[in-house]
Amino acid sequence: MKLRTKLTFFNAISKLVIVTLFVALLPSLIKNINRNYTDSRLRKQRDQVLQTIKQNGIKYYMEDGNSYAGYTPIKDVYVSIDRDTLNEDLDDIKNEVRKVEADTIQYRILSNNFRVDKKNYLLEIGISLDTVNERTGPLQNIAFLVLLVMVILTIAADQLYSDYILRPLGFIIKTKLVGSKFPNFGTYKKVETSTDDFLLLDVSIHQMVQTIESAFQKEREFISNASHELMTPISILQSKIENMFEEEDVADELKVRLLEMQRILNRLKSITKTLLLISQIENDQFLKEDNIRISSLLQEVYDEISIRLQDKNINYEVNIKDDFTLVNVNKFLLFNLLFNLINNAIKYNKESGTISVEAVKENTAYVVKIVDTGIGISSDDLPFIFNRFKKLRQSLQQDSFGLGLPIVKSIAEFHHIKIEVESLKDVGSTFKLVFAGTTIG
């Protein structure tokens, strides 16, 4: 999962947790807010009543010393003033029940003692709890909508900021890693960012790439130079051995040893030519100017290799369902690619086995499959079959150099051909060549 996606998920989940906690606590929060608002309203009304009494006297409410009681038509608010005979010191707010006319109603009541003209009075101001609770629902809905809008806005802001802050990292991955052709990484382009960590990552990757590229370049130069240098003494030794065969006084025992030496030199020459070929491919020393149909190329490979099929009595089948033309390719290299794969299918096949070659179109790509009934490749060895520095057990058993598949891999990469391999031990192997659109005419 990408880092940007992880950050988005984290932001969304964290906001969801906040919303869940807020919704769980919302009723109690709104209840407290509503109660505090009601209490504040009661105190303001108390202050107004006391201010009116101060200005107009107690007679404004209590005529002839009679108690005062006033309430709204729906009885949601009431005010009462009466003589306080208990001389209590009251100034509190609590929920109590009052009977107003024939109705018994629960009120939030403020009780307050005050003194006027040396007499004690009790003031009560009440607001119906039903009226208080009526405000709770709308307040909860408003609070929830505000929270929802804020969460959506913060998620959008987090996403935009994450995209902005991670854009340099995406550029590094796309241009310095995924977009580079290993091991040729091209020119260095510094990433534009104000984040010190990304700058350090960019510089570190560039230094690592330089080290890798230098190591690969040295390896290529060594292989190329060593191959060239080895060809000369090998040719000289072969010429000398051939000249010794022409001498009449050479004993038969010496001729046998000379033949062994000649076989060893041929093996060494073959290995050297293979390494030189790989080096030339990786250094782009071949032109891609040929156009050839896959059917013609497969036929040329068969003409070259048919004698080997007869030696092991192998049944060879070619099924070209969809013929296609390879354009702007190197015919010599593609011949070597197919020759090596089919030659391996013969070499590691069983007596009277089968090799099937199929050319077919799959979706938008053209595919060549080479299927054999050979000894197969173990699951442990399968990841290393294209490694030129690792010789597999099958190669040791067949007295092989182990360089056929590395050549195949180099040629395939040179032509942007994708290779897929499936194999089961003692059952057989399938090599699948997927040709990109740029090589198809």
PyMOL commands that set and color helices and strands:
alter all, ss='L'
color gray80, all
select helices_A, chain A and resi 3-56+58-60+63-65+129-134+136-178+196-246+252-282+294-311+331-347+382-384+393-397+404-414+437-439
alter helices_A, ss='H'
color red, helices_A
select strands_A, chain A and resi 68-71+77-83+91-100+103-116+119-128+290-293+315-320+325-329+354-362+365-372+417-424+428-435
alter strands_A, ss='S'
color yellow, strands_A
deselect
rebuild
show_as cartoon
